[in-house]
Amino acid sequence: LGNFLEEECNRRGVQSLNALEPIYGVMERHFGLRRTLYSMDDEQALLGFEAEGRKIFAVSDSTGESTTDLVMAALRQFPGAGVDVINVCPQVRSLEEVNCIVQEASDTESLIIFSFASPGMSRFMRQQCERTKVLYADVYQPVLIAFEKYLDYPPVGVPGGHNLRDVDSFFAKWREVRVPH
């Protein structure tokens, strides 16, 4: 249905983005299963049972809730894939932590689904995954790029965005420190 909608939008000249498609594609490659809407055959079911213990890393520079929700939605298309655990890695904001996550995913032959507001962090995660041959899907940058094109306005690239109405909170967290003489 997503592909049909995307094709129809393209035919009519309407911009669209199928945000789950990159996740579906990487899950198909990682699990060796085709997504299904209804039921699976016995062979697919057996593959899923043989593959128990799989995990997926849901990585975000914010709470990780949206990324986890996308992973859960996509997993419903792969019954029997054998995923037991989603490791939610929230507030990832350093290159060192990205390296640690990628190494752990590599060691456990896991999949990484991530969302970073910063294009630099996204690029670094992609590079590290490609370097270690860890399958991944970047679920946020394609959405930001589509918005940027549509709005003709660049994203701020900061977790949580930028709220100009919340300027008073800046002052609330500031404090003065007296310098001893």
C-alpha positions, 0 to 999 in steps of 0.5 A: 500500500505504501509503494502504491501511494508513493507511486500515485503521488509521483504520478500526480506530482505530489511530494511524498515520503514512505518513512517505513520503507527503509526499515522494511527493506533493511529488516527483509535483508537482516531477517532473510524474510519477506514482510507479510500482511496476512500470514506466513508459510510454514517455512517462514515460521520455522525460519523465525523460530530458528532465529530466536534471540535477535535484537534491534538497536533503536537509537535516538538523540532524544527520548527514543520513543518515536524510533522505538514506535517505528521499529515496533510498527515495522516488526509487525510486518515480520511475524516469526522474525525472532526478535526478542529485544529492542535495545533503546538507546536514548539521548545519544549525543557523542561519537564515542557512544555511537561507536559503542552502539555500533560495536555492540550491534556488530558483536551481536549481529544486530540491526540499528534503526536510528533517528538523529536531528543532527545531519553530522551525527546521522552521517557518522552513524551511517559511516560506522555501520557501513565500516563494520557491515552492520545493517541500519536504517536512518529514519529521521533525516529523510523526513527532515530533508523532505520538510526542508524541500517542501518548506524551503527552510532548513532544519535546526538540526538540534534534538528537540528543535528550537522553540522561540516561545520558550526564551524565558526558560533560558534565563531560568537555567542560567546562574551567576558564579562569583569569581574570587579575587 
